[in-house]
């Protein structure tokens, strides 16, 4: 049988730390520019000095990171974007409130960086699939994205945020002709028909799209800038719901010979070895109330399967959220087939 359990990628010890030289250079740039913009001389040429400081604290810091970290082979090129975005936030807090206009314009430079990062992720994911296939491994798209990003110098929480967002965009725009991910030797079980989850999500998506258009035209006449901001936020929310719905359809719960692979779209992921399961209840189960410590309702709706583990196990959620769980509540559409599959796995 083909193995498909995601294994944590080994970390290069050189990638685990940022060189002291970059930290010192960045701190000096913020200290010097911060002192200049809050000095008496700043009032003599505020426009010129604020623009110069904005460039130093954003593009300058990103350039220093590239020269001192990326160019030396201590991090991947795609890590420049998070550094640039963080430096923009720090620059806004460093500059006086009335002189942050240049930073606002510089944020648009992040767009080509983001496009380049997404392109690198796509190329990396495709290359990872070929390498995994050659090694006899099968991973779904979110796990492959994490495998691609796992070798960078980005912190784990940043990796999880980027992986979650990239996965949502993939499912929203590029997964309409895909079939559910079912590796060799595994049986798939959906969890969105019994509770009408997909119908609810698509209804929310359509309502969000209509509301986005209505609010945009309403605000555009009185507050054009607010209208654009509201349009961007609402559009992102619509894409998020759409991507989540497609992920629910394409990431079923899997049962292999020795493992229960719990998936809930891009919401929760947990691989439970059969030997780690103490007992399973089927049908009208008495599940703990939501929010009970150690209990996770992995799929939406009233559970018809309650899995009790021998000891707490970590479940991975979106954006780097984790929970220690010992009981799992699942909604399985084909309960009889799922029970039969778990009984076969036991024998």
C-alpha positions as CSV (number, residue, x, y, z in Angstrom):
1,X,0.0,0.0,0.0
2,X,1.2,3.5,-0.8
3,X,2.0,5.6,2.2
4,X,0.5,9.0,2.4
5,X,0.9,10.3,6.0
6,X,2.6,13.6,6.0
7,X,5.9,13.6,7.8
8,X,7.5,16.8,9.2
9,X,10.2,18.0,6.9
10,X,13.7,18.0,8.5
11,X,15.0,21.4,9.3
12,X,18.4,22.6,8.3
13,X,20.0,24.1,11.4
14,X,21.3,27.0,9.3
15,X,17.8,27.9,8.3
16,X,16.6,28.0,11.9
17,X,18.2,31.3,12.8
18,X,18.5,34.7,11.3
19,X,22.0,36.0,11.1
20,X,22.9,38.5,13.8
21,X,24.3,40.9,11.1
22,X,20.8,41.4,9.6
23,X,19.2,42.0,13.0
24,X,21.9,44.6,13.9
25,X,21.5,46.3,10.5
26,X,17.7,46.4,10.7
27,X,17.8,47.8,14.3
28,X,20.3,50.5,13.3
29,X,18.1,51.5,10.4
30,X,15.0,51.9,12.6
31,X,17.0,53.6,15.3
32,X,18.6,56.2,13.0
33,X,15.5,56.9,10.8
34,X,13.3,57.0,13.9
35,X,15.6,59.5,15.5
36,X,15.6,61.6,12.3
37,X,11.8,61.7,11.9
38,X,11.3,62.7,15.5
39,X,14.0,65.4,15.5
40,X,13.7,69.2,15.1
41,X,15.3,69.0,11.6
42,X,12.5,66.8,10.4
43,X,10.1,69.8,10.4
44,X,12.4,71.6,7.9
45,X,11.9,69.0,5.1
46,X,9.1,66.7,6.3
47,X,8.0,65.4,2.9
48,X,11.5,64.6,1.7
49,X,12.7,63.0,5.0
50,X,9.5,61.0,5.5
51,X,9.7,59.5,2.0
52,X,13.4,58.7,2.4
53,X,12.7,57.1,5.8
54,X,9.8,55.1,4.4
55,X,12.0,53.7,1.6
56,X,14.8,52.9,4.1
57,X,12.5,51.1,6.6
58,X,10.7,49.0,3.9
59,X,12.7,48.4,0.8
60,X,16.0,49.0,2.6
61,X,15.3,46.4,5.3
62,X,14.1,43.9,2.6
63,X,17.2,44.6,0.6
64,X,19.4,44.0,3.7
65,X,17.6,40.8,4.4
66,X,18.2,39.6,0.8
67,X,21.9,40.5,0.9
68,X,22.7,39.2,4.4
69,X,20.4,36.2,4.5
70,X,19.0,35.1,1.1
71,X,22.1,35.7,-0.9
72,X,24.2,33.7,1.6
73,X,21.9,30.7,1.1
74,X,20.4,30.9,4.6
75,X,16.8,31.3,3.4
76,X,14.7,31.0,0.3
77,X,13.8,33.9,-2.0
78,X,10.1,33.7,-1.1
79,X,10.9,34.7,2.5
80,X,11.6,38.2,1.4
81,X,7.9,39.0,1.1
82,X,7.1,38.3,4.8
83,X,10.1,40.5,5.8
84,X,8.9,43.3,3.5
85,X,5.3,43.1,4.9
86,X,6.5,43.1,8.6
87,X,8.8,46.1,7.8
88,X,5.9,48.0,6.4
89,X,3.9,47.5,9.6
90,X,6.9,48.5,11.7
91,X,7.5,51.6,9.5
92,X,4.0,52.8,10.1
93,X,4.6,52.8,13.9
94,X,8.0,54.5,13.5
95,X,6.9,57.4,11.3
96,X,4.8,60.3,12.6
97,X,1.0,59.8,12.0
98,X,0.8,62.7,9.5
99,X,3.7,61.4,7.3
100,X,2.8,57.8,6.5
101,X,1.5,58.4,3.0
102,X,4.6,57.0,1.3
103,X,4.3,53.7,3.2
104,X,0.7,53.4,2.0
105,X,1.9,53.7,-1.6
106,X,4.8,51.3,-1.1
107,X,2.4,48.5,0.0
108,X,1.3,48.1,-3.6
109,X,4.8,46.8,-4.3
110,X,3.8,43.8,-2.3
111,X,1.4,42.7,-5.0
112,X,4.0,41.5,-7.5
113,X,5.9,39.9,-4.6
114,X,2.7,38.0,-3.6
115,X,2.2,36.9,-7.2
116,X,5.8,35.7,-7.4
117,X,5.4,33.8,-4.1
118,X,2.2,32.1,-5.4
119,X,4.0,31.2,-8.6
120,X,6.9,29.7,-6.6
121,X,4.5,27.8,-4.5
122,X,2.7,26.4,-7.6
123,X,6.0,25.3,-9.1
124,X,7.2,23.8,-5.8
125,X,4.0,21.9,-5.3
126,X,4.1,20.3,-8.7
127,X,7.8,19.4,-8.2
128,X,7.0,18.0,-4.8
129,X,4.2,15.8,-6.2
130,X,6.7,14.2,-8.7
131,X,9.2,13.6,-6.0
132,X,6.7,12.1,-3.6
133,X,5.3,9.9,-6.4
134,X,8.8,8.6,-7.1
135,X,9.2,7.8,-3.4
136,X,5.8,6.1,-3.2
137,X,4.1,8.8,-1.1
138,X,0.8,10.6,-1.7
139,X,-0.1,13.9,-0.2
140,X,-3.0,16.3,-0.7
141,X,-2.5,19.8,-1.9
142,X,-2.4,21.6,1.5
143,X,0.1,19.0,2.8
144,X,2.3,19.5,-0.3
145,X,2.2,23.3,0.2
146,X,3.4,22.9,3.8
147,X,6.1,20.5,2.5
148,X,7.3,23.2,0.1
149,X,7.2,26.0,2.7
150,X,8.6,23.8,5.4
151,X,12.2,24.1,4.1
152,X,12.3,27.9,4.4
153,X,13.4,30.1,7.2
154,X,9.9,31.4,7.9
155,X,8.5,30.7,11.3
156,X,6.0,27.8,11.6
157,X,3.0,30.2,12.2
158,X,3.9,32.2,9.1
159,X,4.2,28.9,7.1
160,X,0.7,27.9,8.3
161,X,-0.9,31.2,7.4
162,X,0.6,31.2,3.9
163,X,-0.3,27.5,3.5
164,X,-3.9,28.1,4.6
165,X,-4.4,31.1,2.3
166,X,-2.8,29.4,-0.7
167,X,-4.9,26.3,-0.1
168,X,-8.1,28.4,0.0
169,X,-7.2,30.1,-3.2
170,X,-6.4,26.8,-4.9
171,X,-9.7,25.3,-3.9
172,X,-11.6,28.4,-4.9
173,X,-10.1,28.9,-8.3
174,X,-8.1,25.8,-9.5
175,X,-9.9,22.7,-8.1
176,X,-13.2,22.7,-10.0
177,X,-12.3,19.7,-12.2
178,X,-10.6,17.8,-9.4
179,X,-11.9,14.7,-7.8
180,X,-11.7,14.1,-4.0
181,X,-8.2,13.1,-2.8
182,X,-8.3,9.4,-2.1
183,X,-4.8,7.8,-1.9
184,X,-4.2,4.2,-2.9
185,X,-5.4,1.7,-0.3
186,X,-7.7,4.1,1.4
187,X,-11.5,4.5,1.5
188,X,-13.1,7.9,1.5
189,X,-16.1,9.0,3.5
190,X,-17.9,12.4,2.9
191,X,-19.3,14.5,5.7
192,X,-21.2,17.3,3.9
193,X,-24.5,15.6,2.7
194,X,-26.1,14.6,5.9
195,X,-25.8,18.1,7.4
196,X,-26.4,20.0,4.1
197,X,-23.1,21.7,4.8
198,X,-22.3,22.4,1.1
199,X,-25.7,23.8,0.4
200,X,-25.3,26.2,3.4
201,X,-21.8,27.3,2.3
202,X,-22.8,27.9,-1.3
203,X,-25.8,29.9,-0.2
204,X,-23.6,32.0,2.1
205,X,-21.2,32.5,-0.9
206,X,-23.9,33.7,-3.2
207,X,-25.4,36.0,-0.5
208,X,-21.9,37.4,0.2
209,X,-21.4,38.1,-3.5
210,X,-24.7,39.9,-3.8
211,X,-24.2,41.9,-0.6
212,X,-20.7,42.9,-1.7
213,X,-22.0,44.4,-5.0
214,X,-24.9,46.2,-3.2
215,X,-22.7,47.7,-0.5
216,X,-20.0,48.7,-2.9
217,X,-22.5,50.7,-5.1
218,X,-24.1,52.2,-2.1
219,X,-20.8,53.4,-0.5
220,X,-19.2,54.5,-3.8
221,X,-21.4,57.5,-4.0
222,X,-20.6,58.8,-0.5
223,X,-17.2,57.3,0.4
224,X,-15.2,56.0,-2.5
225,X,-12.2,54.9,-0.4
226,X,-14.4,53.1,2.1
227,X,-16.2,51.4,-0.8
228,X,-12.9,50.0,-2.2
229,X,-11.8,48.8,1.3
230,X,-15.2,47.2,1.9
231,X,-15.1,45.6,-1.6
232,X,-11.7,44.1,-1.0
233,X,-12.7,42.7,2.4
234,X,-16.0,41.3,1.1
235,X,-14.5,39.8,-2.0
236,X,-11.9,38.0,0.2
237,X,-14.6,36.7,2.4
238,X,-16.5,35.4,-0.6
239,X,-13.4,33.6,-1.9
240,X,-12.7,32.2,1.5
241,X,-16.2,30.7,1.8
242,X,-15.9,29.3,-1.8
243,X,-12.5,27.8,-1.1
244,X,-13.7,26.3,2.2
245,X,-16.7,24.7,0.5
246,X,-14.6,23.1,-2.3
247,X,-12.1,21.8,0.3
248,X,-14.9,20.1,2.2
249,X,-15.9,18.4,-1.0
250,X,-12.4,17.4,-2.0
251,X,-10.9,16.4,1.3
252,X,-12.9,13.5,2.7
253,X,-12.3,11.5,5.8
254,X,-10.0,8.5,5.0
255,X,-9.7,5.1,6.4
256,X,-6.6,3.0,5.6
257,X,-5.5,-0.3,6.9
258,X,-4.0,1.1,10.1
259,X,-5.0,4.8,10.3
260,X,-8.0,7.0,10.5
261,X,-7.3,10.2,8.6
262,X,-9.6,12.9,9.8
263,X,-10.1,15.8,7.4
264,X,-12.5,18.7,7.6
265,X,-11.8,20.8,4.6
266,X,-9.0,23.2,5.5
267,X,-10.3,23.4,9.0
268,X,-8.9,20.4,10.9
269,X,-6.5,17.6,10.1
270,X,-5.6,14.7,12.3
271,X,-4.1,11.3,11.6
272,X,-5.0,8.7,14.2
273,X,-3.3,5.3,14.2
274,X,-5.9,2.5,14.8
275,X,-3.9,1.4,17.8
276,X,-4.4,4.8,19.4
277,X,-8.2,4.5,19.4
278,X,-9.7,3.2,22.7
279,X,-13.2,2.8,21.3
280,X,-15.7,4.2,18.8
281,X,-19.4,4.8,19.1
282,X,-21.7,4.8,16.1
283,X,-25.2,6.2,15.5
284,X,-27.0,8.2,18.2
285,X,-23.9,9.0,20.2
286,X,-23.8,11.2,23.4
287,X,-21.1,13.6,22.4
288,X,-19.8,16.2,24.8
289,X,-21.0,19.7,24.3
290,X,-18.9,21.9,22.0
291,X,-16.1,23.6,23.9
292,X,-15.6,20.7,26.3
293,X,-11.8,20.4,27.0
294,X,-10.3,17.5,25.0
295,X,-13.3,17.2,22.7
296,X,-13.2,18.3,19.0
297,X,-16.2,18.3,16.8
298,X,-14.1,17.9,13.6
299,X,-17.1,18.2,11.2
300,X,-20.1,20.5,11.4
301,X,-23.4,19.1,12.5
302,X,-24.7,16.6,15.1
303,X,-22.1,13.8,15.3
304,X,-23.0,10.3,14.5
305,X,-19.5,8.9,15.3
306,X,-17.6,9.5,18.6
307,X,-14.0,8.5,18.6
308,X,-12.2,8.2,22.0
309,X,-8.4,8.1,22.0
310,X,-6.2,6.4,24.5
311,X,-4.3,9.7,25.1
312,X,-4.5,13.3,23.9
313,X,-3.3,13.9,20.3
314,X,-2.7,17.2,18.5
315,X,-5.1,18.3,15.8
316,X,-3.9,20.8,13.3
317,X,-6.2,23.7,12.4
318,X,-6.1,26.6,10.0
319,X,-3.5,29.4,10.4
320,X,-1.4,27.3,12.7
321,X,-4.1,26.7,15.3
322,X,-3.6,23.5,17.2
323,X,-5.7,21.6,19.8
324,X,-5.0,18.7,22.1
325,X,-8.0,16.3,21.7
326,X,-8.9,12.9,23.2
327,X,-12.4,12.7,21.7
328,X,-13.5,13.4,18.1
329,X,-17.1,14.0,17.0
330,X,-17.6,13.2,13.3
331,X,-20.6,13.4,10.9
332,X,-20.3,10.6,8.4
333,X,-22.8,10.4,5.5
334,X,-22.5,6.6,4.9
335,X,-22.3,5.4,8.5
336,X,-22.8,1.7,7.7
337,X,-19.9,1.7,5.2
338,X,-17.7,3.7,7.6
339,X,-18.4,1.3,10.5
340,X,-17.6,-1.7,8.2
341,X,-14.3,0.0,7.1
342,X,-13.2,0.6,10.7
343,X,-14.1,-3.0,11.7
344,X,-12.0,-4.3,8.8
345,X,-9.1,-2.1,9.9
346,X,-9.4,-3.6,13.4
347,X,-9.1,-7.2,12.2
